[in-house]
Amino acid sequence: MDLWREAIIVAATIVAVLVPFLVVPELLERRGYNPRSAFVRAIVWASFLAIVLVPAAAVGYLFSITNPVEWLLGLGFLTIAILWDYYRLNPEKVPWLRSRT
């Protein structure tokens, strides 16, 4: 039984990454949106967070985290990941590089 549980966890992790970061931008690009735009990146991250956080809230995991430092670390790392993704796709919008030109 543990093997099936582990397989489900691996499959869910793969879906949580592939759907938002590969499928969603592709579908929006086919509808005419620029996959590098802030709108598409917002949809990508919103779908990723929904896939990850909705089940975590449904089973009560999010409400079991009571240490504020863990919340701050999680939000901080999430902010870094979102900004990294956005500026990686839009290097011309990096504030500290834009002032050099």
N, C-alpha and C positions, 0 to 999 in steps of 0.2 A: 504493500500500500504506500510506503514511503517513496518508492520509485515513481509512482503516478503523481504524487504530490509534487515532487521535485520537477517532474516533466511539465506539470501545469505551471509552476512558478517560472521555469525557463521560458515556456511559450508565452506567458503573460508579459514577461520582461521584453521579449523580442517584439511583441505586438506594440507594447508601450513606446518603443523606440522607432520602429519602422513606420507605423501608421502616421504619427505626427510629423516626423522629419523627412519622410520620403513620399508617402502617398498624398498627404494634404498639399504640399507645395506643387506636386505634379498636377493634381486636379485643378488647383487654382490657376496654375500657368495655362492649362488648356482652356480655362474660361477667360483668359486674357489678362490676368494679373501678372505683374512682375514678381517672380519668386524672391527677389531681394528686397522688396518693398517692406516698409514697416507694418503695413496692414497684413501681409501674408505671414510675416514673422510673428505678429501678435496672435494670429489664428493658430499657427503651429504651436506656440508655447501654451496657448489656452487649451488646445486639444490635448497636449501632453499632460498638463497639470490636471485636466479633468480625468484622463485615463488613470493617472496615478492617485490623485487625492480623493476622488469620489469613492472608490472601493475602500480606501483607508479610513475614510470617515464612516462609511456604512458598517464596517466591522468594529468601529470604536477605537481604532489605533490612534487616530489624531487626538482624540480626547484623553488618551492615556498619557500623553506627553505633558508633564506639568512643570518641567524645568524651563524657565524663560531663556536660559543660555542656549539650550538646544534649539529653541524656536529662532533665536537671533542667528545662530550659526546656520541653520537651514535656510532662512530667508537671505542671509548674506551670500551663501554659496549659490543659491538660486539666482540672485541678482547678478552675480559675477557670470554665471553660465549664460543668462539671457543677453547681457551686454557683450560677452565674448562672441556669441552667435551673430548678433546684429552687426558689430563692427568688423567681424571676419568677412561678412558678405558685403559690407559697405565701407571699405577702407577710406574712401574719400570723406567720410563723415566723422572720422576720429578727431576729436577736438584738439588734441595736442599735436597732431600732424597737420591739421588744416591751417594752423597759424603760421607754419613755416613757408607756405607758398604765397 
